Amino acid sequence: MYNHILVPVAFDEGHSAEPALAVAKALAEGGSKVTLLHVVEEIPTYAINYMPDDYRAGLLEAIQADLDKMAGGIAGAKGAVVSGHSGRTILDWAEENGVDLIVMASHKPGLADYFLGSTASRVVRHANCSVHVIR
């Protein structure tokens, strides 16, 4: 049914990718491609000056390893790490890579983002493909 399923993964406390991965696995058919995507937000210039020179490279390597481990349980899955603003970057990556379904988790909202988390909300509103939100 779907050719390419994108699962955005956040490693923030309180976010679990497991429910979204389970749905993606169930929806992926024999030839479906599944990509687990993590967006690394840019570190402000004033802060990066106080970090070791190899901090960013080590961070990207560790995140890629975690994504690859998570992808191991799904046939045809792989991990990808990109930089940018999470909502906009997920949308751009999905469009550039022919994604036809985004499966993402949404945290339990607070007053400011009552119905969906801010990233999920942006993706739902602006995606050019189907979006399945897991709570």
Secondary structure, DSSP 8 states (H G I E B T S, - for coil): -EEEEEEE---STT--SHHHHHHHHHHEEEEEEEEEEEEE----HHHHTTS-TTHHHHHHHHHHHHHHHHHTTSTTEEEEEEES-HHHHHHHHHHHTT--EEEEE-----STTSSS-HHHHHHHHH-SSEEEEE-
